[in-house]
Amino acid sequence: MDIKELTVDPFGEDGILYYHEVTREQRDLDDSMECLSWNYYNESTYDLGEGSGGCPPLAFNTRIVSPDGLTCADTGEEQLSLPGSSSFRVWAEGPNFHIDTEETQDDNKIGNQTRHILGHNGQAGGSTILREPITLAIWRWAGHPASRTAFARTRSNVWDTEYGEGTWMAHDVLMPYKTQFQKEELPEMTEVREGYGDPFGGWWEAQCEWSDGDNCDDTSFNEDIDIVANTPWEDGFADDIADVVDIQSHNLYMCLSALTGTCDDALHAYNNVVWALVDGIWTLLPWSTDISLDHPWCPQGVEYGGWDTISQGCFSDEDCWRPSIENCRSLVNQFEDEGVAERIVTEVCTDLTAADLERDPDSETCAVALDSLLARPDTLREELDNMESFLENGGFSDTGWDTGL
């Protein structure tokens, strides 16, 4: 059937099959591009086979099959890229995939829903495809805007040739912060800026990743940066930037990052930072949430706080840090009282098993994630007490987190 008539929800149902087809010429060309410039991280979590490099920019087709196997459709030629830095993998090692169906064909939406699909294969340092959906589900439980996710089966003519017909992988399909996210999750969103650094701290490399009507307003964005950058870190800081930054959302982000151990976040690592303009005010959106829940790269998690301009400004303003700490305490208590850890970990891990996509590393990740979330409330409450005492005695915040910057 026509791709626009295929009634699948890429981010709402598990078990959709994506069969990627690329030509031998395309792969050979991209194998020679050496787009991976280092080898340190290039150790796959899931077994597939030996790698040989490559990140093809186009596919001549992706066939998408509904979970029941009864309907399917072809995208035709599309942009198919292999994204990621430390999580980058070549074709033969089970890479991440980013699909953009309208890059080569107008109005070529998948099920008339989305042109963009981002699939993470959880290769970064043993993350697996479970940490991200668990963490983002906690963000959404707390009322913070965050992507929806689903588990998908992926196949390719590359893998059929190299490893045998029927070779498959599983991906965590992540809703990009683009048009469908705006329509279904955050209607007031009008722009998304993505990059690295701290825009309000004087160093920031980014681009406008999406805007409603393809009309990014750089002048207005730069004016907002100047307002925050020139606001003194003292009492009144939060009120002075209230028309520019959603400080309550920022502080909720800070609490959730600490609760879930998302150490590669915008407040501590400045790695991949996503700011969205929502009702004319800038709001941080979660990213790199696969590096969380006692991930091997940061088993110590992340302490409550942040190095970024907004966090430091808030900790200099009593009318900001007191409610921030108290709200985080309340959230942690609610998280524990409602049994959120058990419920969400069980739901996500059961969904993966029910979709017949579980692989060897996954059961261990479920256990580690649950242990992490059950133990974290007590230690986080202690951190909040220590931070409150420190600030009451005139100290200035130090998260204790050494980013090496």
Disulfide bonds with the S-S distance in Angstrom:
Cys35-Cys55 2.24
Cys208-Cys216 1.63
Cys255-Cys328 2.06
Cys263-Cys298 2.12
Cys314-Cys320 2.10
Cys349-Cys366 2.03
